[in-house]
Amino acid sequence: MNLKSILFHSIMGGFIAFASVLANADEKSAQEKYESRDYSEAGIGNAESAAQIYAELAQSSTVTTEKHRLLVKQSEALYFINDAKSYILRLKWRSQGEDAEDISGAKGADKAIRDAVIAGHDHGMNVARDVLKHYGVEDLMVEDDLEIPGNLQSLPALEKGILAQAAYFEGINLAGKALATGKMEFLPKWKTLKSKMFLILALGQESFSAYGAYRVLGRGYHKIPALFGGSMEKAEAYLRKSYDLGMVTSQRTALSGVTTFYLTDLLLALGKSTEAEDIAIALTQADVSALDSSLKLENKRAQKEVEHLFE
């Protein structure tokens, strides 16, 4: 190897190393911004900045698994941003004496917020869907539990984890979009949402997001009318599974406050008010720092929302 070639490879090696350092610094900045999210305008702005950084890093990445991991991060941030906007709007309505589970009924100036939420969830859904497309499972549809598709059986554990996360965030962004559009819009999307959650379980990633797949399945089976595939029996089974598997004994509640909120809501609907009150009290008394650290903000919100069920 001549001197010119040695110098070229040395310069290129240094450039690649420098680019890697910059990418790592940018991702650290994105993570710090995302961890600074909350339900204020500034907090949502932090999540928006994180989503933009993740998008730019994913676009520039030449390593497939790295690109997919960053796309999942972007989809997660997009879900939070638009769920937060929806939540804030519902809180405003609640203060005006109008309670609503979703924002599909937005009127006047609030319609612009609803439309932005729908578009934002659609974006988050499509970002995650790009990862599923790579493996050819973006349109996978099943009626119930499934075996892992043959082409995924030999995937390395890292890729299975990223794929499961992509399925989760595509699914919950899909749900967010459908609910903001209207419950009748959600009904035809239920089979698709179920399929994403069953894929997560088939990939052996049940523990992701504090047993999130079971949580989403349970909520869906609760809120979907029986005529369209809902089942209170299945709802209870899935929510109890998420709750029991995520139990933090020292706090007498689950890792995810959202799971506890959903289970409480279901138990009240089933007439099991004593148990509902017991698990709700345990959640409100819990130290959220002892639960899932990645869901600390959502758990604080769940503590407030579960109290509202009894008002």
Number of C-alpha atoms within 10 A of each C-alpha: 5 6 7 9 10 11 11 11 11 11 12 12 12 12 12 11 12 12 12 13 12 12 17 13 12 17 17 14 16 25 19 14 20 23 16 16 22 18 18 12 12 12 18 23 18 23 27 22 18 27 28 16 23 26 19 15 21 21 12 11 15 10 9 13 15 15 19 24 21 25 28 31 28 28 31 25 26 28 27 24 26 27 22 21 20 22 17 15 18 19 15 12 15 12 9 9 9 10 12 13 10 19 25 20 12 18 11 7 8 12 14 12 18 24 16 15 25 24 15 22 28 22 20 31 28 18 24 29 23 17 26 22 11 12 11 12 18 18 12 12 16 15 11 9 13 15 11 15 13 8 10 16 13 10 13 9 13 10 18 19 18 22 28 27 26 27 28 28 28 32 26 24 29 24 25 26 28 23 19 26 20 15 15 11 15 20 20 12 14 21 16 19 25 22 23 29 27 26 26 26 21 19 21 15 21 20 15 16 17 24 24 24 29 28 25 25 24 28 22 24 24 24 16 19 13 11 7 12 15 19 18 21 12 16 25 21 17 23 29 19 17 28 26 14 16 21 17 17 9 10 16 15 26 26 30 29 30 25 28 27 25 22 29 24 20 22 18 16 13 13 10 13 15 11 14 23 18 12 19 26 16 16 28 19 13 21 15 22 13 12 22 19 13 14 18 19 18 19 28 18 16 22 22 13 16 25 15 9 14 13 5
